[in-house]
């Protein structure tokens, strides 16, 4: 699901939305391994993805590899997939939108 600011059923309060953001994402929803992730572009250029990472733990190494490879397209790898003391497969990356991710095998599947 994607809703742009220009699709809003009600107008935003005056001065909330930066000019030119009308075609940016107000609300979006995607599913990753059956989990819903909600997204938004924010309301101005000051929005950013700094100081945190999203973490996703998937049931199998194959799912971790698929997610990691998909997320790295257009992005950059901070830590290649590999074994750690807490997971048989773990990696860190920044996706093409600048979002930092930690991807691993779910603890209950180790």
KOLGU-4560 file (N, C-alpha, C; in nm, 3 decimals, padded with zeros to 5 digits):
<recs>
<n_xx: 00.085 n_yy: -00.117 n_zz: 00.000 ca_xx: 00.000 ca_yy: 00.000 ca_zz: 00.000 c_xx: 00.089 c_yy: 00.123 c_zz: 00.000 mol: A seq: 1 type: UNK>
<n_xx: 00.056 n_yy: 00.218 n_zz: -00.086 ca_xx: 00.129 ca_yy: 00.345 ca_zz: -00.089 c_xx: 00.028 c_yy: 00.458 c_zz: -00.100 mol: A seq: 2 type: UNK>
<n_xx: 00.041 n_yy: 00.559 n_zz: -00.013 ca_xx: -00.040 ca_yy: 00.680 ca_zz: -00.021 c_xx: 00.055 c_yy: 00.799 c_zz: -00.025 mol: A seq: 3 type: UNK>
<n_xx: 00.043 n_yy: 00.879 n_zz: -00.129 ca_xx: 00.123 ca_yy: 01.001 ca_zz: -00.140 c_xx: 00.055 c_yy: 01.113 c_zz: -00.062 mol: A seq: 4 type: UNK>
<n_xx: 00.132 n_yy: 01.216 n_zz: -00.027 ca_xx: 00.072 ca_yy: 01.331 ca_zz: 00.041 c_xx: -00.040 c_yy: 01.391 c_zz: -00.043 mol: A seq: 5 type: UNK>
<n_xx: -00.025 n_yy: 01.390 n_zz: -00.176 ca_xx: -00.128 ca_yy: 01.445 ca_zz: -00.263 c_xx: -00.255 c_yy: 01.361 c_zz: -00.264 mol: A seq: 6 type: UNK>
<n_xx: -00.249 n_yy: 01.237 n_zz: -00.214 ca_xx: -00.364 ca_yy: 01.148 ca_zz: -00.208 c_xx: -00.441 c_yy: 01.160 c_zz: -00.076 mol: A seq: 7 type: UNK>
<n_xx: -00.393 n_yy: 01.242 n_zz: 00.017 ca_xx: -00.455 ca_yy: 01.252 ca_zz: 00.149 c_xx: -00.602 c_yy: 01.295 c_zz: 00.136 mol: A seq: 8 type: UNK>
<n_xx: -00.691 n_yy: 01.226 n_zz: 00.208 ca_xx: -00.833 ca_yy: 01.264 ca_zz: 00.202 c_xx: -00.861 c_yy: 01.398 c_zz: 00.271 mol: A seq: 9 type: UNK>
<n_xx: -00.770 n_yy: 01.443 n_zz: 00.356 ca_xx: -00.783 ca_yy: 01.572 ca_zz: 00.423 c_xx: -00.657 c_yy: 01.653 c_zz: 00.400 mol: A seq: 10 type: UNK>
<n_xx: -00.670 n_yy: 01.784 n_zz: 00.382 ca_xx: -00.549 ca_yy: 01.865 ca_zz: 00.362 c_xx: -00.466 c_yy: 01.870 c_zz: 00.490 mol: A seq: 11 type: UNK>
<n_xx: -00.333 n_yy: 01.873 n_zz: 00.471 ca_xx: -00.244 ca_yy: 01.888 ca_zz: 00.586 c_xx: -00.249 c_yy: 02.031 c_zz: 00.635 mol: A seq: 12 type: UNK>
<n_xx: -00.223 n_yy: 02.053 n_zz: 00.764 ca_xx: -00.220 ca_yy: 02.190 ca_zz: 00.815 c_xx: -00.118 c_yy: 02.275 c_zz: 00.739 mol: A seq: 13 type: UNK>
<n_xx: -00.150 n_yy: 02.400 n_zz: 00.719 ca_xx: -00.064 ca_yy: 02.494 ca_zz: 00.649 c_xx: 00.078 c_yy: 02.493 c_zz: 00.708 mol: A seq: 14 type: UNK>
<n_xx: 00.178 n_yy: 02.483 n_zz: 00.623 ca_xx: 00.317 ca_yy: 02.491 ca_zz: 00.663 c_xx: 00.379 c_yy: 02.361 c_zz: 00.713 mol: A seq: 15 type: UNK>
<n_xx: 00.301 n_yy: 02.251 n_zz: 00.722 ca_xx: 00.355 ca_yy: 02.124 ca_zz: 00.770 c_xx: 00.441 c_yy: 02.056 c_zz: 00.663 mol: A seq: 16 type: UNK>
<n_xx: 00.394 n_yy: 02.060 n_zz: 00.540 ca_xx: 00.461 ca_yy: 01.989 ca_zz: 00.430 c_xx: 00.551 c_yy: 02.084 c_zz: 00.352 mol: A seq: 17 type: UNK>
<n_xx: 00.676 n_yy: 02.045 n_zz: 00.336 ca_xx: 00.771 ca_yy: 02.124 ca_zz: 00.257 c_xx: 00.723 c_yy: 02.131 c_zz: 00.112 mol: A seq: 18 type: UNK>
<n_xx: 00.730 n_yy: 02.247 n_zz: 00.047 ca_xx: 00.692 ca_yy: 02.256 ca_zz: -00.094 c_xx: 00.769 c_yy: 02.154 c_zz: -00.177 mol: A seq: 19 type: UNK>
<n_xx: 00.698 n_yy: 02.088 n_zz: -00.268 ca_xx: 00.759 ca_yy: 01.986 ca_zz: -00.353 c_xx: 00.746 c_yy: 01.846 c_zz: -00.300 mol: A seq: 20 type: UNK>
<n_xx: 00.692 n_yy: 01.832 n_zz: -00.179 ca_xx: 00.678 ca_yy: 01.699 ca_zz: -00.119 c_xx: 00.542 c_yy: 01.636 c_zz: -00.148 mol: A seq: 21 type: UNK>
<n_xx: 00.460 n_yy: 01.698 n_zz: -00.230 ca_xx: 00.325 ca_yy: 01.648 ca_zz: -00.257 c_xx: 00.327 c_yy: 01.507 c_zz: -00.316 mol: A seq: 22 type: UNK>
<n_xx: 00.427 n_yy: 01.474 n_zz: -00.394 ca_xx: 00.436 ca_yy: 01.341 ca_zz: -00.457 c_xx: 00.526 c_yy: 01.245 c_zz: -00.379 mol: A seq: 23 type: UNK>
<n_xx: 00.562 n_yy: 01.283 n_zz: -00.257 ca_xx: 00.639 ca_yy: 01.194 ca_zz: -00.170 c_xx: 00.542 c_yy: 01.102 c_zz: -00.094 mol: A seq: 24 type: UNK>
<n_xx: 00.596 n_yy: 00.997 n_zz: -00.034 ca_xx: 00.515 ca_yy: 00.897 ca_zz: 00.035 c_xx: 00.474 c_yy: 00.945 c_zz: 00.173 mol: A seq: 25 type: UNK>
<n_xx: 00.342 n_yy: 00.952 n_zz: 00.193 ca_xx: 00.287 ca_yy: 00.987 ca_zz: 00.325 c_xx: 00.283 c_yy: 00.861 c_zz: 00.412 mol: A seq: 26 type: UNK>
<n_xx: 00.227 n_yy: 00.754 n_zz: 00.359 ca_xx: 00.220 ca_yy: 00.624 ca_zz: 00.428 c_xx: 00.243 c_yy: 00.515 c_zz: 00.325 mol: A seq: 27 type: UNK>
<n_xx: 00.320 n_yy: 00.414 n_zz: 00.364 ca_xx: 00.338 ca_yy: 00.295 ca_zz: 00.281 c_xx: 00.349 c_yy: 00.175 c_zz: 00.374 mol: A seq: 28 type: UNK>
<n_xx: 00.316 n_yy: 00.061 n_zz: 00.322 ca_xx: 00.324 ca_yy: -00.062 ca_zz: 00.400 c_xx: 00.380 c_yy: -00.171 c_zz: 00.311 mol: A seq: 29 type: UNK>
<n_xx: 00.482 n_yy: -00.241 n_zz: 00.363 ca_xx: 00.536 ca_yy: -00.356 ca_zz: 00.290 c_xx: 00.542 c_yy: -00.473 c_zz: 00.387 mol: A seq: 30 type: UNK>
<n_xx: 00.551 n_yy: -00.592 n_zz: 00.333 ca_xx: 00.567 ca_yy: -00.712 ca_zz: 00.415 c_xx: 00.703 c_yy: -00.774 c_zz: 00.385 mol: A seq: 31 type: UNK>
<n_xx: 00.774 n_yy: -00.806 n_zz: 00.491 ca_xx: 00.901 ca_yy: -00.876 ca_zz: 00.481 c_xx: 00.889 c_yy: -01.000 c_zz: 00.567 mol: A seq: 32 type: UNK>
<n_xx: 00.893 n_yy: -01.117 n_zz: 00.503 ca_xx: 00.881 ca_yy: -01.245 ca_zz: 00.575 c_xx: 00.758 c_yy: -01.247 c_zz: 00.665 mol: A seq: 33 type: UNK>
<n_xx: 00.647 n_yy: -01.195 n_zz: 00.615 ca_xx: 00.522 ca_yy: -01.196 ca_zz: 00.690 c_xx: 00.509 c_yy: -01.086 c_zz: 00.794 mol: A seq: 34 type: UNK>
<n_xx: 00.608 n_yy: -00.999 n_zz: 00.804 ca_xx: 00.605 ca_yy: -00.888 ca_zz: 00.900 c_xx: 00.576 c_yy: -00.758 c_zz: 00.828 mol: A seq: 35 type: UNK>
<n_xx: 00.483 n_yy: -00.680 n_zz: 00.882 ca_xx: 00.448 ca_yy: -00.551 ca_zz: 00.822 c_xx: 00.546 c_yy: -00.444 c_zz: 00.868 mol: A seq: 36 type: UNK>
<n_xx: 00.599 n_yy: -00.369 n_zz: 00.771 ca_xx: 00.685 ca_yy: -00.254 ca_zz: 00.799 c_xx: 00.617 c_yy: -00.132 c_zz: 00.740 mol: A seq: 37 type: UNK>
<n_xx: 00.600 n_yy: -00.028 n_zz: 00.821 ca_xx: 00.536 ca_yy: 00.095 ca_zz: 00.777 c_xx: 00.644 c_yy: 00.196 c_zz: 00.741 mol: A seq: 38 type: UNK>
<n_xx: 00.619 n_yy: 00.277 n_zz: 00.637 ca_xx: 00.718 ca_yy: 00.369 ca_zz: 00.584 c_xx: 00.658 c_yy: 00.506 c_zz: 00.557 mol: A seq: 39 type: UNK>
<n_xx: 00.742 n_yy: 00.608 n_zz: 00.554 ca_xx: 00.702 ca_yy: 00.743 ca_zz: 00.516 c_xx: 00.827 c_yy: 00.819 c_zz: 00.474 mol: A seq: 40 type: UNK>
<n_xx: 00.810 n_yy: 00.913 n_zz: 00.380 ca_xx: 00.921 ca_yy: 00.999 ca_zz: 00.339 c_xx: 00.944 c_yy: 01.113 c_zz: 00.436 mol: A seq: 41 type: UNK>
<n_xx: 00.855 n_yy: 01.133 n_zz: 00.531 ca_xx: 00.866 ca_yy: 01.249 ca_zz: 00.619 c_xx: 00.806 c_yy: 01.370 c_zz: 00.550 mol: A seq: 42 type: UNK>
<n_xx: 00.820 n_yy: 01.488 n_zz: 00.610 ca_xx: 00.756 ca_yy: 01.606 ca_zz: 00.554 c_xx: 00.855 c_yy: 01.711 c_zz: 00.503 mol: A seq: 43 type: UNK>
<n_xx: 00.987 n_yy: 01.680 n_zz: 00.516 ca_xx: 01.086 ca_yy: 01.777 ca_zz: 00.466 c_xx: 01.220 c_yy: 01.708 c_zz: 00.442 mol: A seq: 44 type: UNK>
<n_xx: 01.316 n_yy: 01.784 n_zz: 00.392 ca_xx: 01.448 ca_yy: 01.730 ca_zz: 00.360 c_xx: 01.531 c_yy: 01.698 c_zz: 00.484 mol: A seq: 45 type: UNK>
<n_xx: 01.487 n_yy: 01.741 n_zz: 00.601 ca_xx: 01.562 ca_yy: 01.714 ca_zz: 00.724 c_xx: 01.550 c_yy: 01.570 c_zz: 00.770 mol: A seq: 46 type: UNK>
<n_xx: 01.450 n_yy: 01.496 n_zz: 00.719 ca_xx: 01.432 ca_yy: 01.358 ca_zz: 00.760 c_xx: 01.554 c_yy: 01.277 c_zz: 00.719 mol: A seq: 47 type: UNK>
<n_xx: 01.593 n_yy: 01.183 n_zz: 00.803 ca_xx: 01.708 ca_yy: 01.101 ca_zz: 00.773 c_xx: 01.707 c_yy: 00.973 c_zz: 00.854 mol: A seq: 48 type: UNK>
<n_xx: 01.800 n_yy: 00.886 n_zz: 00.824 ca_xx: 01.811 ca_yy: 00.757 ca_zz: 00.890 c_xx: 01.947 c_yy: 00.749 c_zz: 00.957 mol: A seq: 49 type: UNK>
<n_xx: 01.961 n_yy: 00.814 n_zz: 01.070 ca_xx: 02.089 ca_yy: 00.815 ca_zz: 01.139 c_xx: 02.068 c_yy: 00.775 c_zz: 01.285 mol: A seq: 50 type: UNK>
<n_xx: 02.164 n_yy: 00.701 n_zz: 01.337 ca_xx: 02.162 ca_yy: 00.668 ca_zz: 01.478 c_xx: 02.083 c_yy: 00.543 c_zz: 01.514 mol: A seq: 51 type: UNK>
<n_xx: 02.034 n_yy: 00.468 n_zz: 01.415 ca_xx: 01.963 ca_yy: 00.344 ca_zz: 01.444 c_xx: 01.972 c_yy: 00.251 c_zz: 01.324 mol: A seq: 52 type: UNK>
<n_xx: 01.942 n_yy: 00.125 n_zz: 01.346 ca_xx: 01.934 ca_yy: 00.025 ca_zz: 01.240 c_xx: 01.806 c_yy: -00.054 c_zz: 01.257 mol: A seq: 53 type: UNK>
<n_xx: 01.750 n_yy: -00.097 n_zz: 01.147 ca_xx: 01.640 ca_yy: -00.192 ca_zz: 01.152 c_xx: 01.702 c_yy: -00.330 c_zz: 01.158 mol: A seq: 54 type: UNK>
<n_xx: 01.644 n_yy: -00.416 n_zz: 01.238 ca_xx: 01.694 ca_yy: -00.552 ca_zz: 01.251 c_xx: 01.583 c_yy: -00.648 c_zz: 01.213 mol: A seq: 55 type: UNK>
<n_xx: 01.618 n_yy: -00.746 n_zz: 01.129 ca_xx: 01.521 ca_yy: -00.848 ca_zz: 01.092 c_xx: 01.585 c_yy: -00.984 c_zz: 01.110 mol: A seq: 56 type: UNK>
<n_xx: 01.516 n_yy: -01.071 n_zz: 01.183 ca_xx: 01.561 ca_yy: -01.208 ca_zz: 01.207 c_xx: 01.467 c_yy: -01.301 c_zz: 01.132 mol: A seq: 57 type: UNK>
<n_xx: 01.523 n_yy: -01.379 n_zz: 01.042 ca_xx: 01.445 ca_yy: -01.466 ca_zz: 00.956 c_xx: 01.469 c_yy: -01.612 c_zz: 00.992 mol: A seq: 58 type: UNK>
<n_xx: 01.376 n_yy: -01.701 n_zz: 00.958 ca_xx: 01.384 ca_yy: -01.840 ca_zz: 01.004 c_xx: 01.501 c_yy: -01.923 c_zz: 00.947 mol: A seq: 59 type: UNK>
<n_xx: 01.544 n_yy: -01.895 n_zz: 00.825 ca_xx: 01.645 ca_yy: -01.982 ca_zz: 00.763 c_xx: 01.760 c_yy: -01.902 c_zz: 00.704 mol: A seq: 60 type: UNK>
<n_xx: 01.873 n_yy: -01.969 n_zz: 00.685 ca_xx: 01.988 ca_yy: -01.902 ca_zz: 00.623 c_xx: 01.955 c_yy: -01.861 c_zz: 00.480 mol: A seq: 61 type: UNK>
<n_xx: 01.877 n_yy: -01.939 n_zz: 00.409 ca_xx: 01.839 ca_yy: -01.903 ca_zz: 00.271 c_xx: 01.759 c_yy: -01.773 c_zz: 00.269 mol: A seq: 62 type: UNK>
<n_xx: 01.667 n_yy: -01.757 n_zz: 00.363 ca_xx: 01.589 ca_yy: -01.633 ca_zz: 00.370 c_xx: 01.677 c_yy: -01.514 c_zz: 00.407 mol: A seq: 63 type: UNK>
<n_xx: 01.772 n_yy: -01.536 n_zz: 00.496 ca_xx: 01.866 ca_yy: -01.429 ca_zz: 00.534 c_xx: 01.948 c_yy: -01.388 c_zz: 00.412 mol: A seq: 64 type: UNK>
<n_xx: 02.001 n_yy: -01.485 n_zz: 00.339 ca_xx: 02.080 ca_yy: -01.454 ca_zz: 00.220 c_xx: 01.998 c_yy: -01.378 c_zz: 00.117 mol: A seq: 65 type: UNK>
<n_xx: 01.873 n_yy: -01.420 n_zz: 00.093 ca_xx: 01.787 ca_yy: -01.352 ca_zz: -00.004 c_xx: 01.758 c_yy: -01.209 c_zz: 00.038 mol: A seq: 66 type: UNK>
<n_xx: 01.724 n_yy: -01.188 n_zz: 00.165 ca_xx: 01.693 ca_yy: -01.053 ca_zz: 00.214 c_xx: 01.816 c_yy: -00.965 c_zz: 00.207 mol: A seq: 67 type: UNK>
<n_xx: 01.930 n_yy: -01.015 n_zz: 00.252 ca_xx: 02.054 ca_yy: -00.939 ca_zz: 00.251 c_xx: 02.090 c_yy: -00.897 c_zz: 00.108 mol: A seq: 68 type: UNK>
<n_xx: 02.084 n_yy: -00.991 n_zz: 00.015 ca_xx: 02.118 ca_yy: -00.960 ca_zz: -00.125 c_xx: 02.022 c_yy: -00.860 c_zz: -00.186 mol: A seq: 69 type: UNK>
<n_xx: 01.894 n_yy: -00.872 n_zz: -00.154 ca_xx: 01.795 ca_yy: -00.777 ca_zz: -00.208 c_xx: 01.817 c_yy: -00.637 c_zz: -00.150 mol: A seq: 70 type: UNK>
<n_xx: 01.844 n_yy: -00.629 n_zz: -00.021 ca_xx: 01.863 ca_yy: -00.499 ca_zz: 00.043 c_xx: 01.992 c_yy: -00.430 c_zz: 00.001 mol: A seq: 71 type: UNK>
<n_xx: 02.093 n_yy: -00.506 n_zz: -00.037 ca_xx: 02.222 ca_yy: -00.445 ca_zz: -00.075 c_xx: 02.221 c_yy: -00.387 c_zz: -00.216 mol: A seq: 72 type: UNK>
<n_xx: 02.122 n_yy: -00.422 n_zz: -00.298 ca_xx: 02.116 ca_yy: -00.368 ca_zz: -00.435 c_xx: 02.105 c_yy: -00.216 c_zz: -00.429 mol: A seq: 73 type: UNK>
<n_xx: 02.207 n_yy: -00.148 n_zz: -00.479 ca_xx: 02.210 ca_yy: -00.003 ca_zz: -00.476 c_xx: 02.256 c_yy: 00.053 c_zz: -00.342 mol: A seq: 74 type: UNK>
<n_xx: 02.289 n_yy: -00.034 n_zz: -00.248 ca_xx: 02.333 ca_yy: 00.009 ca_zz: -00.116 c_xx: 02.478 c_yy: -00.029 c_zz: -00.092 mol: A seq: 75 type: UNK>
<n_xx: 02.514 n_yy: -00.045 n_zz: 00.034 ca_xx: 02.652 ca_yy: -00.082 ca_zz: 00.067 c_xx: 02.654 c_yy: -00.177 c_zz: 00.187 mol: A seq: 76 type: UNK>
<n_xx: 02.753 n_yy: -00.264 n_zz: 00.188 ca_xx: 02.768 ca_yy: -00.364 ca_zz: 00.294 c_xx: 02.863 c_yy: -00.310 c_zz: 00.400 mol: A seq: 77 type: UNK>
<n_xx: 02.821 n_yy: -00.314 n_zz: 00.526 ca_xx: 02.907 ca_yy: -00.277 ca_zz: 00.637 c_xx: 02.974 c_yy: -00.400 c_zz: 00.697 mol: A seq: 78 type: UNK>
<n_xx: 02.902 n_yy: -00.514 n_zz: 00.697 ca_xx: 02.956 ca_yy: -00.640 ca_zz: 00.747 c_xx: 02.899 c_yy: -00.752 c_zz: 00.662 mol: A seq: 79 type: UNK>
<n_xx: 02.985 n_yy: -00.823 n_zz: 00.592 ca_xx: 02.940 ca_yy: -00.935 ca_zz: 00.509 c_xx: 02.870 c_yy: -01.040 c_zz: 00.595 mol: A seq: 80 type: UNK>
<n_xx: 02.781 n_yy: -01.118 n_zz: 00.531 ca_xx: 02.715 ca_yy: -01.227 ca_zz: 00.602 c_xx: 02.819 c_yy: -01.325 c_zz: 00.654 mol: A seq: 81 type: UNK>
<n_xx: 02.803 n_yy: -01.367 n_zz: 00.779 ca_xx: 02.895 ca_yy: -01.463 ca_zz: 00.838 c_xx: 02.846 c_yy: -01.509 c_zz: 00.974 mol: A seq: 82 type: UNK>
<n_xx: 02.915 n_yy: -01.607 n_zz: 01.027 ca_xx: 02.881 ca_yy: -01.662 ca_zz: 01.158 c_xx: 02.931 c_yy: -01.567 c_zz: 01.267 mol: A seq: 83 type: UNK>
<n_xx: 02.848 n_yy: -01.550 n_zz: 01.368 ca_xx: 02.885 ca_yy: -01.473 ca_zz: 01.487 c_xx: 02.857 c_yy: -01.559 c_zz: 01.610 mol: A seq: 84 type: UNK>
<n_xx: 02.894 n_yy: -01.512 n_zz: 01.727 ca_xx: 02.866 ca_yy: -01.591 ca_zz: 01.847 c_xx: 02.717 c_yy: -01.595 c_zz: 01.879 mol: A seq: 85 type: UNK>
<n_xx: 02.636 n_yy: -01.502 n_zz: 01.820 ca_xx: 02.493 ca_yy: -01.500 ca_zz: 01.850 c_xx: 02.406 c_yy: -01.552 c_zz: 01.735 mol: A seq: 86 type: UNK>
<n_xx: 02.465 n_yy: -01.575 n_zz: 01.619 ca_xx: 02.385 ca_yy: -01.621 ca_zz: 01.506 c_xx: 02.473 c_yy: -01.698 c_zz: 01.407 mol: A seq: 87 type: UNK>
<n_xx: 02.417 n_yy: -01.804 n_zz: 01.347 ca_xx: 02.494 ca_yy: -01.876 ca_zz: 01.245 c_xx: 02.512 c_yy: -01.795 c_zz: 01.117 mol: A seq: 88 type: UNK>
<n_xx: 02.430 n_yy: -01.689 n_zz: 01.099 ca_xx: 02.443 ca_yy: -01.604 ca_zz: 00.982 c_xx: 02.391 c_yy: -01.465 c_zz: 01.015 mol: A seq: 89 type: UNK>
<n_xx: 02.479 n_yy: -01.366 n_zz: 01.003 ca_xx: 02.447 ca_yy: -01.228 ca_zz: 01.040 c_xx: 02.524 c_yy: -01.135 c_zz: 00.948 mol: A seq: 90 type: UNK>
<n_xx: 02.460 n_yy: -01.023 n_zz: 00.910 ca_xx: 02.528 ca_yy: -00.922 ca_zz: 00.831 c_xx: 02.466 c_yy: -00.785 c_zz: 00.853 mol: A seq: 91 type: UNK>
<n_xx: 02.543 n_yy: -00.682 n_zz: 00.816 ca_xx: 02.496 ca_yy: -00.543 ca_zz: 00.830 c_xx: 02.513 c_yy: -00.471 c_zz: 00.697 mol: A seq: 92 type: UNK>
<n_xx: 02.416 n_yy: -00.385 n_zz: 00.664 ca_xx: 02.420 ca_yy: -00.313 ca_zz: 00.538 c_xx: 02.343 c_yy: -00.183 c_zz: 00.548 mol: A seq: 93 type: UNK>
<n_xx: 02.364 n_yy: -00.097 n_zz: 00.451 ca_xx: 02.282 ca_yy: 00.022 ca_zz: 00.432 c_xx: 02.217 c_yy: 00.009 c_zz: 00.296 mol: A seq: 94 type: UNK>
<n_xx: 02.084 n_yy: 00.019 n_zz: 00.291 ca_xx: 02.013 ca_yy: 00.002 ca_zz: 00.164 c_xx: 02.023 c_yy: 00.128 c_zz: 00.078 mol: A seq: 95 type: UNK>
<n_xx: 01.964 n_yy: 00.123 n_zz: -00.039 ca_xx: 01.975 ca_yy: 00.234 ca_zz: -00.135 c_xx: 01.908 c_yy: 00.362 c_zz: -00.087 mol: A seq: 96 type: UNK>
<n_xx: 01.827 n_yy: 00.353 n_zz: 00.019 ca_xx: 01.761 ca_yy: 00.471 ca_zz: 00.074 c_xx: 01.836 c_yy: 00.527 c_zz: 00.194 mol: A seq: 97 type: UNK>
<n_xx: 01.948 n_yy: 00.465 n_zz: 00.230 ca_xx: 02.026 ca_yy: 00.510 ca_zz: 00.344 c_xx: 01.983 c_yy: 00.451 c_zz: 00.477 mol: A seq: 98 type: UNK>
<n_xx: 01.899 n_yy: 00.348 n_zz: 00.473 ca_xx: 01.853 ca_yy: 00.283 ca_zz: 00.595 c_xx: 01.951 c_yy: 00.172 c_zz: 00.632 mol: A seq: 99 type: UNK>
<n_xx: 01.995 n_yy: 00.172 n_zz: 00.757 ca_xx: 02.086 ca_yy: 00.071 ca_zz: 00.808 c_xx: 02.008 c_yy: -00.053 c_zz: 00.852 mol: A seq: 100 type: UNK>
<n_xx: 02.055 n_yy: -00.172 n_zz: 00.812 ca_xx: 01.989 ca_yy: -00.299 ca_zz: 00.844 c_xx: 02.086 c_yy: -00.396 c_zz: 00.909 mol: A seq: 101 type: UNK>
<n_xx: 02.035 n_yy: -00.477 n_zz: 01.001 ca_xx: 02.103 ca_yy: -00.593 ca_zz: 01.056 c_xx: 02.015 c_yy: -00.713 c_zz: 01.022 mol: A seq: 102 type: UNK>
<n_xx: 02.071 n_yy: -00.812 n_zz: 00.954 ca_xx: 01.994 ca_yy: -00.927 ca_zz: 00.907 c_xx: 02.055 c_yy: -01.052 c_zz: 00.968 mol: A seq: 103 type: UNK>
<n_xx: 01.970 n_yy: -01.138 n_zz: 01.028 ca_xx: 02.024 ca_yy: -01.259 ca_zz: 01.092 c_xx: 01.923 c_yy: -01.372 c_zz: 01.091 mol: A seq: 104 type: UNK>
<n_xx: 01.973 n_yy: -01.492 n_zz: 01.126 ca_xx: 01.885 ca_yy: -01.606 ca_zz: 01.146 c_xx: 01.818 c_yy: -01.589 c_zz: 01.282 mol: A seq: 105 type: UNK>
<n_xx: 01.688 n_yy: -01.614 n_zz: 01.287 ca_xx: 01.612 ca_yy: -01.598 ca_zz: 01.411 c_xx: 01.669 c_yy: -01.685 c_zz: 01.522 mol: A seq: 106 type: UNK>
<n_xx: 01.676 n_yy: -01.630 n_zz: 01.642 ca_xx: 01.733 ca_yy: -01.699 ca_zz: 01.757 c_xx: 01.664 c_yy: -01.832 c_zz: 01.785 mol: A seq: 107 type: UNK>
<n_xx: 01.532 n_yy: -01.837 n_zz: 01.771 ca_xx: 01.460 ca_yy: -01.961 ca_zz: 01.801 c_xx: 01.478 c_yy: -02.067 c_zz: 01.694 mol: A seq: 108 type: UNK>
<n_xx: 01.549 n_yy: -02.035 n_zz: 01.586 ca_xx: 01.576 ca_yy: -02.131 ca_zz: 01.479 c_xx: 01.721 c_yy: -02.176 c_zz: 01.477 mol: A seq: 109 type: UNK>
<n_xx: 01.796 n_yy: -02.145 n_zz: 01.581 ca_xx: 01.937 ca_yy: -02.184 ca_zz: 01.586 c_xx: 01.951 c_yy: -02.318 c_zz: 01.653 mol: A seq: 110 type: UNK>
</recs>
